[in-house]
């Protein structure tokens, strides 16, 4: 269990540092900014690389919603759920702290820029409403779980799951960054919200509720309609 939790800590740390780091440090860099597409790819690459690096140890969840969805689908022990979530959230907060130390070294740095926190209404990049954000996060997380469960099934081609999962997360970000800055991961949302405070903490409830509900829906739909393990 100690190695599993360490794997989840470092996997989530890398996801937040790589994904949110690209958004904070590189997305709008003068003339050479990577923009939304680059940020989306960064999130996908963090999951892909860490899934290969530590996935064999812990399963490579790096996300409380993924852990819940896998438990609902019968692929993960409910007894390990809380320790996994704690390790993931601590990893996300640690990564947000490192990112803050790096970003604050720039003279005009300000948390008022959002620090890649998730939000809706005035704090949505595209000014989308709370209802839009809720629907988006539920649906995107449900689809994420369908891909994860399908790609890691017993009859799926071995060794390719991290690629499918990483590309899926990239696609999710390409779709939903304008809506919520893309969460589908309560740990990722928590780390950034703690440093931004204020509105980010007030809106954090949605980025726990919606991904977890979506993940549970994904687990149920997979088992009911799409499972190829029986």
C-alpha positions in Angstrom: 0.0 0.0 0.0 2.8 2.4 0.8 4.2 2.0 -2.8 0.7 2.4 -4.2 0.1 5.6 -2.4 3.5 7.0 -3.3 2.8 6.2 -7.0 -0.5 8.0 -6.7 1.1 11.0 -5.0 3.8 11.4 -7.7 1.5 10.6 -10.6 -1.0 13.3 -9.5 1.9 15.7 -8.7 3.2 15.3 -12.2 -0.3 15.7 -13.7 -0.9 19.0 -11.9 2.6 20.4 -12.4 2.7 19.5 -16.0 -0.9 20.3 -16.9 -1.5 23.4 -14.8 2.1 24.4 -15.2 1.7 24.6 -18.9 -1.4 26.7 -18.4 0.2 29.1 -16.0 3.7 29.4 -17.4 3.4 28.7 -21.1 -0.2 29.1 -22.5 0.0 32.8 -23.1 3.8 33.3 -23.2 4.6 36.2 -25.5 4.7 35.1 -29.2 5.5 31.5 -28.3 2.5 30.6 -26.2 1.2 27.1 -26.5 -2.5 28.2 -26.1 -5.4 25.8 -25.3 -4.1 23.0 -27.7 -0.8 23.0 -25.9 -2.3 22.9 -22.5 -4.6 20.1 -23.5 -1.7 18.1 -24.9 0.3 18.7 -21.7 -2.4 17.2 -19.5 -2.7 14.2 -21.8 1.1 13.7 -21.8 1.3 13.8 -18.0 -1.2 10.9 -17.7 0.4 8.9 -20.5 3.9 9.2 -19.1 3.0 8.5 -15.5 0.6 5.6 -16.4 3.6 3.9 -18.0 6.0 4.9 -15.2 4.0 4.0 -12.1 0.7 2.5 -13.4 1.9 -1.0 -12.8 2.3 -0.1 -9.1 -1.0 1.6 -8.3 -3.1 1.3 -11.4 -2.4 4.9 -12.4 -5.5 6.7 -11.2 -4.1 10.1 -10.3 -7.7 11.3 -9.9 -10.3 10.7 -7.1 -13.1 10.5 -9.7 -11.2 7.8 -11.6 -10.8 5.8 -8.3 -14.5 6.2 -7.6 -15.5 5.1 -11.1 -13.2 2.1 -11.0 -14.7 1.1 -7.6 -18.2 1.4 -9.0 -17.3 -0.8 -11.9 -15.8 -3.4 -9.6 -12.2 -2.8 -10.8 -10.9 -1.2 -7.5 -11.3 -2.0 -3.8 -13.6 0.4 -1.9 -11.4 -0.2 1.1 -8.5 1.5 -0.6 -10.5 4.4 -1.9 -10.0 7.0 0.9 -6.2 6.4 1.1 -5.9 6.8 -2.7 -7.9 10.1 -2.6 -5.8 11.5 0.2 -2.6 10.7 -1.7 -3.9 12.2 -4.9 -5.1 15.4 -3.2 -1.8 15.8 -1.3 0.1 15.3 -4.5 -2.0 18.0 -6.3 -1.5 20.5 -3.5 2.2 19.9 -3.4 2.4 20.4 -7.2 0.4 23.6 -6.9 2.8 24.8 -4.3 5.9 24.1 -6.5 4.1 25.8 -9.4 3.4 28.8 -7.2 7.1 29.1 -6.2 8.1 29.0 -9.9 5.4 31.4 -11.2 5.8 33.9 -8.4 9.3 34.5 -9.5 8.0 36.6 -12.4 7.7 40.3 -11.5 4.1 40.8 -12.8 2.7 37.5 -11.5 -0.7 37.7 -9.8 -3.1 35.0 -8.6 -5.8 37.3 -10.0 -5.0 35.6 -13.3 -6.7 32.5 -12.0 -3.6 30.2 -11.6 -5.4 27.6 -13.8 -8.2 27.2 -11.2 -11.5 25.8 -12.4 -14.6 28.0 -12.4 -18.0 28.9 -13.9 -19.9 32.1 -14.6 -17.5 35.0 -14.4 -14.6 32.6 -13.7 -15.2 30.4 -16.7 -12.8 31.2 -19.6 -15.8 31.5 -21.9 -18.2 32.8 -19.2 -20.3 29.6 -19.2 -23.0 29.2 -16.6 -22.9 26.8 -13.6 -25.4 24.5 -15.4 -23.2 24.3 -18.4 -20.2 23.6 -16.2 -22.0 20.9 -14.3 -23.2 19.1 -17.5 -19.8 19.4 -19.1 -17.9 18.0 -16.2 -20.3 15.1 -15.7 -20.3 14.1 -19.3 -16.6 14.5 -19.9 -15.8 12.5 -16.8 -18.3 9.7 -17.7 -16.7 9.4 -21.2 -13.2 9.4 -19.6 -14.2 6.4 -17.5 -15.7 4.6 -20.4 -12.3 4.9 -22.2 -10.3 3.9 -19.1 -12.5 0.9 -18.5 -12.5 -0.2 -22.1 -8.8 0.3 -22.7 -7.8 -1.6 -19.5 -10.2 -4.5 -20.0 -8.9 -8.1 -20.2 -9.6 -8.3 -24.0 -8.1 -4.9 -24.8 -4.7 -4.9 -26.6 -2.1 -5.1 -23.9 0.3 -2.2 -23.4 -1.7 0.5 -25.2 -4.0 1.7 -22.4 -1.9 4.7 -21.4 -1.9 6.0 -24.9 -5.7 5.8 -25.3 -6.2 7.3 -21.8 -3.8 10.1 -22.4 -5.2 11.0 -25.8 -8.7 10.9 -24.3 -7.7 13.4 -21.6 -6.2 15.6 -24.3 -9.5 15.5 -26.2 -11.5 16.3 -23.1 -9.4 19.4 -22.5 -9.7 20.5 -26.2 -13.5 20.4 -25.7 -13.9 21.8 -22.3 -11.1 24.3 -21.4 -13.3 27.2 -22.5 -16.2 26.0 -20.3 -14.5 25.3 -16.9 -10.7 25.3 -17.5 -11.4 21.5 -17.4 -11.3 19.6 -14.2 -12.6 16.0 -14.5 -10.3 15.6 -11.5 -11.2 16.9 -8.0 -7.6 16.7 -6.8 -6.4 18.9 -9.6 -9.1 21.4 -8.8 -8.4 21.4 -5.1 -4.7 22.1 -5.4 -5.2 25.3 -7.5 -8.2 26.5 -5.5 -6.3 26.4 -2.3 -3.8 28.9 -3.6 -6.3 31.1 -5.4 -8.7 31.1 -2.5 -11.9 33.2 -2.5 -14.1 32.4 -5.5 -12.1 29.3 -6.4 -12.8 27.7 -3.0 -16.4 28.8 -3.2 -16.9 27.0 -6.5 -14.8 24.0 -5.7 -17.9 21.9 -4.7 -18.9 21.6 -8.4 -15.5 20.2 -9.3 -15.8 17.5 -6.7 -19.5 16.7 -7.3 -19.7 16.7 -11.1 -16.6 14.5 -11.8 -17.5 12.0 -9.1 -21.1 11.7 -10.4 -19.8 11.4 -14.0 -17.3 8.8 -13.1 -20.0 6.7 -11.3 -22.2 7.0 -14.3 -19.3 5.9 -16.6 -18.7 2.9 -14.4 -22.3 1.9 -14.4 -22.8 2.4 -18.2 -19.6 0.4 -18.9 -20.7 -2.6 -16.9 -24.3 -2.5 -18.2 -23.6 -2.0 -21.9 -20.0 -2.1 -22.9 -18.0 -4.6 -20.7 -16.1 -7.2 -22.7 -14.5 -9.0 -19.8 -17.3 -11.5 -19.2 
